């Protein structure tokens, strides 16, 4: 006997007969269970991957891919550092290298005060302009400079404070200036030169941008910078670039890439995805138990057939393979149907956007969907593997039947 014969027998057992309608019904329930589990996993993982990538893109839209800081204080010699990075042949794919100034200040407008994160950017560097310009909903990058220095504020802050382009605001430094009458808070009047929207609520409510030279003058930093930031062509090369820079620059600097700066956020999202896979995988596990119970009943129903096959020369291994093939066919059909249904639902969700999100609660108004072939293959392989494992006990039970006992009274 060859494997083709064993598969033929397994397919024959799957055919519906009038006296086996109950077993056939359980078989279809098992197939449906596998299909539902696989489809649910594909759709949920596609949505979670979409949220993760959308959030990553929004974070990296205005954040650096690699950030270099001094271990203590600010970076005084940032110009040679920038030149060294730009001329290092080992650091391929670097789009821009720019100094920045970061500090906490008080933002005052319309008799309201709030603490914000001030970032001074070098608008003269072309590599940085598209990053800032892409998130602007009003204004222009060039307006940061002028007779009266400009400031970019987030859209949430503009809405909450009732501010628009051209309005006057005041930035107050926590460092006081000494005067004959004592320390006086240092402040400067700015005009709102633009409004940006990143989709990140915290950034849109508590971050402001000014020109780099204005920030250095305001904080009396001379020609130093708080950090040097890099943007890369390939964001996934950031860990390698950061490692290379850490080895090159030595202990005087701290180099971090975007995965390290946002490790807690992306780690939590990855853990949530794994937990969701395990929870929804229980649906497939329940379907696998249904497959096992179905095969056990088939073994009981086909005991006489098994006895006849053994009496004709079929050994235990061949009998095992018959029922393993039967369970594998059930699992494979369920997986194929589940993958098809999951892909169809995910693509429909992406194209027709029939599930809308309230934008006043979420940072997006539609559910993002990203289908990863690797995850789909992993779900499919896992479902088929679980179904195969469920066939081992019924197949082993069938192989142990004594042909003499099963056909004695036939």
Secondary structure as UniProt FT lines:
FT   HELIX           3..14
FT   HELIX           18..20
FT   HELIX           21..62
FT   STRAND          66..70
FT   HELIX           78..87
FT   TURN            89..90
FT   TURN            92..93
FT   STRAND          94..109
FT   TURN            110..111
FT   STRAND          112..121
FT   TURN            123..124
FT   HELIX           126..134
FT   STRAND          136..139
FT   HELIX           141..144
FT   STRAND          150..154
FT   HELIX           155..161
FT   TURN            165..166
FT   STRAND          168..179
FT   TURN            180..181
FT   STRAND          182..196
FT   HELIX           201..206
FT   STRAND          207..211
FT   HELIX           212..219
FT   TURN            222..223
FT   STRAND          227..232
FT   HELIX           235..237
FT   HELIX           238..249
FT   TURN            251..252
FT   STRAND          253..257
FT   HELIX           258..261
FT   HELIX           263..301
FT   HELIX           303..311
FT   TURN            312..313
FT   HELIX           316..352
FT   TURN            359..361
FT   HELIX           373..399
FT   HELIX           403..407
FT   TURN            408..409
//
